[in-house]
Amino acid sequence: MTTPQARSIPLVIYVFALSAFALGFTEFVTIGLVSDIASDLKVDVGQVGAAVATYAIGATIGAPILTALAASWSRKHLLLAAMIVFTVGNFLVGLSGDLTSLLAARFGSGLGHGVFLAVASSAATRLVAPERAGSAVAVVFGGLTLALAFGVPIGTFLGGIWSWQTIFMGVAICGAIGVAGLALLMPNAKDGGEAKDALHNLLALFDRRLLGAAFITVLAYTGSFCLFSYISPLLIEVTGMNLAWVSTMMLVYGVAAAIGNIIGGRMTDRLGPDKAVMIVLVGLALVLAAMWPAVHSVPAMAALIAALGALTYAAVPAMQARVIGIAERHAPKALAAAAGLNIAGFNSGIALGSLVGGGVIGGWGLTATALVGTGAAIAGIAVLSFQRNESRT
């Protein structure tokens, strides 16, 4: 994409961030609305819980595969299409009268989520000077972390005042604003060097260097979410916090995540993606390991949860910039598809972490998730070290 290489962050990247906020909000707020939705649709809570997984599956498929298949589209048109699909999907969620239609609409909106983040993160790096690439990606994903920090608690609170349908209609309105902003501000420049052949883009997804980079993302997020997926029962049953304190800890995690996202972008710009990713992985391993002996201390757990949130989301711009950098060297005509591969890595890591954590709890208890999470982070360090050594030879 031939775009101005600006030192400042263009306004359209903040439109990306607004859209990403809507994406993150609808992904996470469902967790807080599960009981209300189940009661309204007259189904089990466990069945409504599938709405979270269905959305993540849509995002995992949409990010690398649909982005690659739509290689012939301009970045502007693909971003617009993704946000329109997302917006319509949330509108249909708000109209859902049964579980089947709800899940179908969630899957569709998840497809839009995956495509949008893949294309927006790669486009953002083309809209700024190379030394601002990390910060540009951090702005885009800042919308997601703000949704986690503030959107979900606010949305859950509003769910007690308004109907859950109204919440999703509000997300659809936010998505429509994003569509309008993209239509007005996104340059419709030609995609310089981007391949128009869908097969070329699909084949690029099998490049071992890109797969290796995305694998590090999977390991990091498996480690983090192996524990964090079960943070509430851990804090209540082991640490001894009451429910009000747990809610406060979730806010602490979210605020730290928002701060960590910004720091991660600046660290990537200053040190380069490889060093930034290594720092994050080492930090994750240390924090998760420290939770094992500290699990009975409320002050220690509060500090460690904040550190976990900061590191988990500092990883986003660093890992995304690293994958895009590798793609620029080895698959320069498939940048958006490569970015999508890493988006799939984030979602896969979250899902895998939840599954692994559930198995660990059944066999060894809640506290053991900290040690298994540490192991996943250490595995990420080992894979990154191997890749860096290989690239030097």
Secondary structure, DSSP 8 states (H G I E B T S, - for coil): -----BSS--HHHHHHHHHHHHHHHHHHHHHHHHHHHHHHHT--HHHHHHHHHHHHHHHHHIIIIIHHHTTTS-HHHHHHHHHHHHHHHHHHHHH--SHHHHHHHHHHHHHHHHHHHHHHHHHHHHSB-GGGHHHHHHHHHHHHHHIIIIIHHHHHHHHTTS-HHHHHHHHHHHHHHHHHHHHHHS-----TT----HHHHHHHTT-HHHHHHHHHHHHHHHHHHHHHTTHHHIIIIII---HHHHHHHHHHHHHHHHHHHHHHHHHHHHH-HHHHHHHHHHHHHHHHHHHHHHTT-HHHHHHHHHHHHHHHHHHHHHHHHHHHHHHHHH-TT-HHHHHHHHHHHHHHHHHHHHHHHHHHHHHH-TTHHHHHHHHHHHHHHHHHHHHHHHHH-
